[in-house]
Amino acid sequence: MSEKRELEVIAQMVPAGSRVLDLGCGSGELLAWLQKHKGCSGYGIEIADADVHACVERGVNVIQLNLEEGLALFDDHSFDVVLQLDTLQHLRNTEKMLRETARVGRIGIVSFPNFAHWPNRLHVLGGRMPVTRRLPYQWYDTPNIRVGTFADFEVLAGKCGLGVTDAFGLHKGAVVRRWPNLMASVAVFRFERA
């Protein structure tokens, strides 16, 4: 239930009628919801064959593409909103992808597991990498290339020339605005090119 609630919170950040690019869109669930309930249009980008097929079945326009190759096929400001939900931790060149997100979209919205969430800190303090609902893998079999924190992203956004227009955390579907670096399992940022 909390993951569905998290998608609802993020969907509220997308203005009605927006042209949306969803990077790492998975099965296209969010983009399909935005099309149906908010009159949005756009594309999903996904690499996994099964997810591309699921998008097509949902009626979501999808392009099969490895995000590591960038977004050169899109012109500047091609989209009103570019979503990058739970994708940054899988990318080798996070900084480049954030710059590309800001180039092709007027607004960028990113989310990622917040490694600084207090239970993760306790795991590390105990000498072990955390295994949680948001980070469900052992250190040796994780698809995550990197881990990041709410505070780390604020620094990276500034380095990339991005103006953060909203930032908060999520935990079990609830919005966390007080001490999100410590209290939230997921970090969420909305930004524009500064």
Backbone hydrogen bonds, N-H to C=O, Kabsch-Sander energy under -0.5 kcal/mol:
donor,donor_aa,acceptor,acceptor_aa,energy
5,R,1,M,-2.2
6,E,2,S,-2.5
7,L,3,E,-2.0
8,E,4,K,-2.0
9,V,5,R,-2.3
10,I,6,E,-2.2
11,A,7,L,-2.7
12,Q,8,E,-1.7
13,M,9,V,-0.6
13,M,10,I,-1.2
14,V,11,A,-1.3
17,G,38,K,-2.7
18,S,15,P,-1.5
20,V,18,S,-0.7
20,V,41,S,-3.6
21,L,81,V,-2.3
22,D,43,Y,-2.6
23,L,21,L,-0.7
23,L,83,L,-3.0
24,G,22,D,-0.5
24,G,45,I,-1.8
25,C,22,D,-0.7
25,C,45,I,-2.0
28,G,25,C,-2.0
32,A,28,G,-2.5
33,W,29,E,-2.0
34,L,30,L,-2.7
35,Q,31,L,-2.2
36,K,32,A,-2.3
37,H,33,W,-3.0
38,K,34,L,-1.7
39,G,35,Q,-0.7
40,C,34,L,-1.9
41,S,18,S,-2.2
43,Y,20,V,-1.9
44,G,61,N,-2.5
45,I,22,D,-2.9
46,E,63,I,-2.1
52,V,48,A,-2.4
53,H,49,D,-2.3
54,A,50,A,-2.1
55,C,51,D,-2.3
56,V,52,V,-2.1
57,E,53,H,-2.3
58,R,54,A,-1.6
59,G,55,C,-0.7
59,G,56,V,-1.2
60,V,55,C,-2.7
63,I,44,G,-2.6
65,L,46,E,-1.2
65,L,63,I,-0.8
67,L,65,L,-0.6
69,E,66,N,-2.2
70,G,67,L,-1.9
74,F,71,L,-2.2
77,H,103,R,-2.9
78,S,75,D,-1.2
79,F,104,V,-2.6
80,D,19,R,-2.0
81,V,19,R,-1.9
82,V,107,I,-2.5
83,L,21,L,-3.0
84,Q,109,I,-2.8
85,L,23,L,-0.5
86,D,84,Q,-0.6
86,D,111,S,-2.0
87,T,111,S,-0.6
90,H,87,T,-2.2
91,L,88,L,-1.4
94,T,92,R,-0.7
97,M,93,N,-2.0
98,L,94,T,-2.3
99,R,95,E,-2.1
100,E,96,K,-2.3
101,T,97,M,-2.5
102,A,98,L,-2.2
103,R,99,R,-1.6
104,V,100,E,-2.4
105,G,101,T,-1.6
106,R,79,F,-1.6
107,I,80,D,-1.6
108,G,191,F,-3.0
109,I,82,V,-2.6
110,V,189,F,-2.4
111,S,84,Q,-2.0
112,F,187,A,-1.6
114,N,185,S,-2.4
115,F,113,P,-0.9
115,F,148,G,-3.1
117,H,114,N,-1.7
118,W,182,L,-2.7
120,N,117,H,-1.1
121,R,117,H,-1.6
122,L,118,W,-2.0
123,H,119,P,-2.0
124,V,120,N,-2.3
125,L,121,R,-2.8
126,G,122,L,-2.0
127,G,124,V,-2.0
128,R,123,H,-2.6
132,T,135,L,-2.0
141,D,138,Q,-1.4
142,T,138,Q,-0.6
145,I,89,Q,-2.5
146,R,89,Q,-1.6
148,G,113,P,-0.6
153,F,149,T,-2.1
154,E,150,F,-1.5
155,V,151,A,-1.4
156,L,152,D,-2.3
157,A,153,F,-3.1
158,G,154,E,-1.7
159,K,155,V,-2.2
160,C,156,L,-2.1
161,G,158,G,-1.3
162,L,157,A,-2.9
163,G,192,E,-3.4
164,V,162,L,-0.7
165,T,190,R,-2.5
166,D,190,R,-1.5
168,F,188,V,-2.2
169,G,176,V,-3.1
170,L,186,V,-2.3
171,H,174,A,-2.2
174,A,171,H,-2.0
176,V,169,G,-3.4
177,R,175,V,-0.5
179,W,177,R,-0.7
182,L,179,W,-1.1
183,M,179,W,-2.9
184,A,180,P,-1.7
185,S,170,L,-1.2
186,V,170,L,-2.0
187,A,112,F,-2.8
188,V,168,F,-2.6
189,F,110,V,-2.4
190,R,166,D,-2.8
191,F,108,G,-2.7
192,E,163,G,-1.9
194,A,161,G,-2.9
